[in-house]
Amino acid sequence: MAGNILGRLGGGPLDGQIIPLTIDDVTQADEELVLPWDAGHLVYRRAGAPENTGEHDGPTTVPYLFDTQM
């Protein structure tokens, strides 16, 4: 079901935030997230393998690290 996979943001203005990803499978996770911010956008890049991918270890999370602000 879409929305059960989360993005975990590291660094930048959104450090520590968890956001829902609108995907059905971790293989669909984008390499880059461009998020609206103030008068521009923030770019976070995928930074590693998905975590908690088992059935009983909590929601699956995909790590992203801050790259730049546009």
C-alpha positions in Angstrom: 0.0 0.0 0.0 1.4 3.4 -1.0 2.5 5.6 2.0 3.8 2.7 4.2 7.4 3.6 3.1 8.9 6.6 4.7 11.8 8.9 3.8 14.1 9.9 6.7 15.8 13.3 6.1 19.3 14.0 7.4 21.0 17.4 7.5 19.7 20.8 6.2 16.6 22.6 7.4 14.5 19.4 7.6 17.1 17.3 9.6 15.4 14.5 11.5 12.1 14.8 9.6 10.2 11.7 8.5 8.0 12.0 5.4 5.7 9.5 3.7 6.8 8.4 0.2 4.0 7.8 -2.3 5.4 4.5 -3.5 4.4 0.9 -3.3 7.8 -0.7 -3.2 11.3 0.4 -2.0 12.7 -0.2 -5.5 10.5 2.8 -6.6 12.3 5.2 -4.2 13.7 8.2 -6.0 17.4 9.0 -5.9 16.6 12.6 -5.2 13.8 14.4 -3.4 13.0 18.0 -4.3 10.9 19.5 -1.6 9.3 23.0 -1.5 10.8 25.3 1.1 10.2 29.0 1.8 10.7 30.8 -1.6 12.6 27.9 -3.2 13.3 24.2 -2.9 15.5 21.8 -0.9 17.2 18.9 -2.5 17.9 15.6 -0.6 19.7 12.7 -2.2 19.3 9.1 -1.3 22.0 8.0 1.1 22.0 4.2 1.6 19.9 1.2 1.6 16.3 1.0 2.9 16.0 0.1 6.6 13.4 -2.0 8.4 12.4 -4.0 5.4 11.2 -7.1 7.3 7.5 -7.8 8.1 7.7 -7.1 11.8 10.5 -4.5 12.3 8.5 -1.3 11.8 7.9 0.9 8.8 10.4 0.8 6.0 12.5 3.9 5.8 14.8 5.2 3.0 17.6 7.6 4.2 18.2 10.9 2.4 20.9 13.5 3.0 20.6 17.2 2.4 22.4 18.3 -0.8 21.5 21.9 -1.6 18.9 24.7 -1.5 17.6 26.2 -4.7 
